[in-house]
Amino acid sequence: MGGMDILMAPLLQVGGNQVQGVLDSLINEIINWALELEQKGMIGGGLTFLNNEKQAAESVVYTITNNIGSMQNYQLQQASDNSKK
C-alpha cells in the first residue's frame, strides 16, 4: 500500500453463494462431529457429561479444510511458527 501512487483500500469481494457454501460445509462438519461423538458413546444429558464421555470426546479428531478460490501474489501462512512479514 505504501508504494502505490493512488491510495486505495484493500477489498475482498465474496459472493453470496460462497458464503452459503462455507456455512453448509460448517454445518456438515458439526453434524459429522456430533455423529462421531455419538458413535463413541458421548451422548450427554442436558449440559453435563460423564467423565468417560469427556474422554471419548478428547479422542475425536476432525479436520477443517479451507478452500480458497484464486490467489495471486499473496502470502498465506497458516499454523506457521517464526513467520515474518
Helices and strands as residue ranges (DSSP letters): H 16-39, H 51-58
